[in-house]
């Protein structure tokens, strides 16, 4: 018989003639034979020689075949040692006893060598199959262990990156499985130099490490650019370009990006391919869907990528709720999806905004959905600016090369204004002056206000009174985008002057624009403590900077910053 | 009439399988059977009798002792059903059947040795 390997076969049979006959048959078929005349001998022989297969007589003195089979199966453990009962038993009850004792097959007397050979061959196949299964199981277990270890390491590295942000800020609540990263879910949050908060909830295609590898570069861009003061559009463009460059074509990242401005009381949103987020206005209990208007990050080329965002007003206490598709794609036993409708029902039934997460989780459980580990939810609420304390920036240079007496002027013209945000560069330059670092947040906020005033009201001629209500807010930002797209002429000039003063120093910031100016006197008449800091943000500038003044019919603004001797 | 007692085809097969060991096998069967007959005669309870009859049936059928295997099967059944009267009758029948086949196996042994 080809391909049949020689096995060691134990024959346990009390009848000497039967034992002899069977030994001959088995030997002639090319196997090694061990013999035993009773159950005790059989178990003993199995222990010492570990045969591959056992031919076992049922009725034997001292210890019968049933007991011997049980003991051998126990000793064999996970390894399959097939036991073929030798029997002239005909009653089904007796045959059942053989099976219960662990028998795998029967061979009736009188022995038929052909049938015996076939049975040995079949049992050998089964035995090998079992061995292969065990081997592969162990291999899989090993691989799995290896994989888990890799994930642990990757997660530890990633957590260092992810948690360098401000997910622990008091206005953020989130829910994520500890290994959500390996389902491609990504949650990041960080403060901008102006004290705004950027939040990203992303969902990479795929699972496991491939889904997680894109997270690192994405987080790096997010944190790097947010810390330098870039706005959402620049950050989005850079993230998209980076992912497009490094990810394979079938991989991309659905993402919602938020910029929460506590000073301006607004939220800027970009949603590429994520489920609707919700802006919950507490006063009206209305939930405005923040719908995906873009393709995910990493799909479009930098030339075709659309970084346009939407801006909505918020009041203190209002919340933005974002979720991953794991929530609405949770399935029940009949493959039914949880769906957006059910989510809205949970919203409708929600009385305590703070217990929304728990209510969604309960609804998912009640729905009969299996607990998925790719459910991510985050809720960011708008607090009073003073309730948040953005972390102080850390600088590593010694200060020996600090520039203390210089001035610079810039003119940003139409083609540049369309695409380029100069603020991060200006801020970076100014923060070379050590004395300004302590007030970097105020400095950035003022620069940002002056620049956006010059651009939006000056160059683009937008009317700030539009922003009085929510609909106007949206219209304002729509007009801003349209006018910026169509912009042909105009400029914004920025003049910076740094001078030493005693042991400290002074910075004078001047911003001019090519617009038609505004009625300075009328705007400055307004009280300084407006509840909603919309409009020209002039109050903000006056609060944060010193000696703010406007000239040239509002086309030119000037603010000063001072610092004392450094400790 | 030897066919009731011996399955000649099976014996041919046994000889083929055993080769030179064939006569030893026949010897072993005969001495094995003597022992089993003793056990049958001395059996003290139905279970012992049943097990002995069962084993004897197995080896008889393996060795082509067709009639003997049949009688052992009947004995096994009677022992199971506790038909004491039949048991005695059957043990006697088995005795006499063995007396018939013993010389047949011895002759077979001689025949094979002289081949």
Interface residues (C-beta under 8 A of the other chain):
Chain A: X14 X15 X16 X17 X18 X20 X21 X24 X25 X28 X57 X59 X86 X87 X88 X89 X109 X110 X111 X113
Chain B: X10 X13 X14 X17 X18 X21 X24 X25 X28 X29 X31 X32 X51 X54 X55 X57 X58 X59 X61 X62 X63 X64
